[in-house]
Amino acid sequence: MFRRAQTADADAIGRFQTRAWEQTYRGLVPDEYLDATKWHVRAARWFDRIASGGRAVWLAEVDGELIGVASTQPTRSDRPDLPSTELASLYVDAAWHGRGVASPLLERAIGTSPAHLWVFDVNVRAQRFYTKHEFVATAEAQVDVDTGLGETRWVRAVSPSRRATGRGGTR
């Protein structure tokens, strides 16, 4: 069900990401942006990301159908204050929301390591998910240049598996 992506998966990932954005962001992201988005442009970006090794990409599939994608990239070297891994994307097909795909996909992508990511301020569902996985919103905000939406950086600074939960150990 879960595997690392190869360059041969780029077209499927581009199509999937385009569909996932339609499902998740229609009504939140300007329609002009979504309407202008072309799957083949996204596929070319995914091909480059995978081929260059710039991103580690994980896929979730059921019966050969792509139902989830997660990718990570190293943190920019000018940001030593952040964890060394950025979760660059995590998408799950709407038909699979709440069916146990996102958490194991996140686990494959970053494990229990510290990491950081950007979340659209309007994406409350994602914010709840990341809170559940011990990410915390920071005061760092920006406007996404493509969509014009505000987004906030979230950080999981301490590995949950190493977090002390009181006297004498972990749970």
Phi, psi and omega in degrees: 000324180244138177202163175285143179282150174242166179301330179296344180272355188302316180299314180297321179293317178300316177296316181297313181299319179298316178295317181297320177295320177301313183295318189271321193250354177299126184096345178250318178266144179307133180304324181301321179293310181296320181294330181274349183286131180244130183301324184291332175291316177296320180300318179297321177296317180295321177302311181298318181298316182288313183298322183281344186078009180295336176223144168267127186237129178247144179240146170245129182226151172227122181050042178079359179265130179287123181238354179196150178219137172224144177218151177231159174213157177294147175291143177305141184295340180276009180235062180294350179282350181256156172304156187286351181240133172251127170281106187276332179200149172207110181233137175229135178304138184304327179294344182252003176300136177076012183246020173080030178260315188297315183296312177292332176292318175298318179300316179295322184287315185232355182060225178253016183287154170299147180199172176219165182197168173251139178231132174302138180297334181274355184266075183295323179301314179295320180299319177297317180299312182291327175299317178300332181259025170069023170276149181231135176294140176256180176276356182281122183227158176205170174252125177295123185293331182284319187255339184080006181271148174286146175217154184236141176280135175244144183226137167248101190274335183237135178299125180302328182288344181253358185288125176287139182241031180135194181291130168081024172146195181236165175237000000 
